[in-house]
Amino acid sequence: MCRRSLASDSRHKFCRDNDDLEIRISGIPVRGVEIDSRTGCFHYRSAIDIVAIKFKCCQTYYSCFYCHQEETSHRAQTWSRSEFEEKAILCGACGTELTICQYLECRAICPMCGSAFNPRCELHYPLYFEI
C-alpha cells in the first residue's frame, strides 16, 4: 500500500500511494489532495484548517469537499439531522473523533484539546450536513 513513508510519529503517519496522499491520525485514514500532517489540503491550508470530515456516502474521512470531489467518482451525500450523533469529524491536532453535534456546537474550538478550528468552515456546512 505505502510505497514511501514520508514521516511518522505516534499520531500521524504519512504515506504516498501513487499520486494520492493519505495520512493516519490516531490510526484513522484521512484522504486529501496534498494533505498535510493536520489535515490541511491543497484547497484549505491555514493553521486552523485542521478538521477532516467523514463523508456519509463512502464512510471515508477527507480534508474537504473538494478533495472528495477530486478523488471519488460519486456524489457527496449530506448527513441528516437524525444522524448528528454519528462520529464524523476528526480533529487534526489531537486525533479526537467528534460527533457532528459536538462539532456544530463547539464554536470552532476542539472540545478535547482546545485547538482552534477555522470558523469560516461554517459557510460550507450545507455541503456536509442537513442544516
C-alpha positions as CSV (number, residue, x, y, z in Angstrom):
1,M,0.0,0.0,0.0
2,C,2.6,2.6,1.0
3,R,5.4,3.0,-1.5
4,R,7.3,5.6,0.6
5,S,6.9,6.7,4.1
6,L,7.3,10.4,4.4
7,A,7.2,10.9,8.2
8,S,5.6,9.4,11.3
9,D,5.0,9.9,15.0
10,S,2.6,8.4,17.5
11,R,-0.5,10.2,15.9
12,H,0.4,10.7,12.3
13,K,1.7,8.5,9.5
14,F,2.0,9.8,6.0
15,C,2.3,7.6,3.0
16,R,2.0,8.1,-0.7
17,D,0.4,5.6,-2.9
18,N,0.9,6.7,-6.5
19,D,-0.3,10.3,-6.7
20,D,-2.8,10.1,-3.8
21,L,-1.9,11.2,-0.4
22,E,-3.3,9.7,2.8
23,I,-2.4,10.3,6.4
24,R,-3.4,8.5,9.5
25,I,-4.4,10.4,12.6
26,S,-4.9,8.2,15.7
27,G,-5.0,5.3,13.2
28,I,-7.8,6.8,11.2
29,P,-7.0,7.2,7.5
30,V,-7.7,10.7,6.1
31,R,-7.5,11.4,2.3
32,G,-6.9,14.6,0.5
33,V,-5.1,16.5,-2.2
34,E,-1.6,17.5,-0.9
35,I,-2.8,16.8,2.6
36,D,-0.5,17.8,5.5
37,S,0.0,16.3,8.9
38,R,-3.0,18.1,10.5
39,T,-5.5,17.5,7.6
40,G,-4.9,20.8,5.7
41,C,-5.0,20.3,2.0
42,F,-4.4,22.0,-1.3
43,H,-7.7,23.8,-1.1
44,Y,-7.5,24.9,2.6
45,R,-4.2,25.0,4.4
46,S,-4.2,27.7,7.1
47,A,-3.0,26.9,10.6
48,I,-6.7,26.5,11.6
49,D,-7.7,24.2,8.8
50,I,-7.4,21.1,11.0
51,V,-10.7,19.3,10.6
52,A,-11.4,16.2,8.4
53,I,-14.9,15.2,7.7
54,K,-16.2,11.6,7.2
55,F,-18.4,11.6,4.2
56,K,-21.6,9.7,4.6
57,C,-21.6,8.3,1.1
58,C,-18.3,6.4,1.4
59,Q,-17.6,6.5,5.2
60,T,-14.2,7.9,4.4
61,Y,-12.5,11.0,6.0
62,Y,-11.5,13.7,3.6
63,S,-9.9,17.1,4.2
64,C,-12.6,18.9,2.4
65,F,-15.5,18.6,0.0
66,Y,-13.2,19.5,-3.0
67,C,-10.7,16.7,-2.1
68,H,-13.6,14.2,-2.0
69,Q,-14.9,15.6,-5.3
70,E,-11.5,15.2,-7.0
71,E,-10.7,11.7,-5.6
72,T,-14.1,9.9,-6.0
73,S,-16.5,9.2,-8.8
74,H,-19.7,9.5,-6.7
75,R,-21.7,12.5,-5.4
76,A,-21.3,13.5,-1.8
77,Q,-24.2,12.9,0.5
78,T,-25.1,15.1,3.4
79,W,-25.6,13.8,7.0
80,S,-29.2,14.2,8.0
81,R,-30.2,15.8,11.4
82,S,-31.2,12.3,12.7
83,E,-27.5,11.3,12.2
84,F,-25.9,14.2,14.1
85,E,-24.8,11.8,16.9
86,E,-22.6,10.0,14.4
87,K,-18.8,10.5,14.8
88,A,-17.9,12.1,11.6
89,I,-15.4,14.9,12.4
90,L,-11.7,14.4,13.2
91,C,-9.5,17.0,14.9
92,G,-6.2,17.1,13.1
93,A,-4.4,18.4,16.2
94,C,-5.4,15.7,18.8
95,G,-7.0,13.0,16.7
96,T,-10.3,13.0,18.5
97,E,-13.4,12.0,16.6
98,L,-16.3,14.3,17.3
99,T,-19.9,13.7,16.7
100,I,-21.5,16.1,14.2
101,C,-23.5,17.6,17.1
102,Q,-20.3,18.2,19.1
103,Y,-18.7,19.9,16.2
104,L,-21.6,22.1,15.3
105,E,-21.8,23.3,19.0
106,C,-18.1,23.7,19.7
107,R,-17.8,27.3,18.5
108,A,-14.7,26.5,16.3
109,I,-12.7,25.1,19.3
110,C,-11.9,21.4,19.7
111,P,-13.6,20.4,23.0
112,M,-10.9,17.9,23.7
113,C,-7.6,19.8,23.1
114,G,-8.7,23.4,22.7
115,S,-7.2,23.8,19.2
116,A,-8.9,26.4,17.1
117,F,-10.8,25.3,14.0
118,N,-11.5,27.6,11.1
119,P,-14.8,29.4,11.9
120,R,-15.3,30.1,8.2
121,C,-16.0,26.3,7.7
122,E,-19.5,27.2,8.8
123,L,-20.1,28.6,5.3
124,H,-19.7,25.1,4.0
125,Y,-21.9,23.2,6.4
126,P,-24.7,22.7,3.8
127,L,-22.1,20.7,1.7
128,Y,-21.8,18.2,4.6
129,F,-24.9,18.5,6.9
130,E,-28.6,19.0,6.7
131,I,-28.9,22.5,8.2
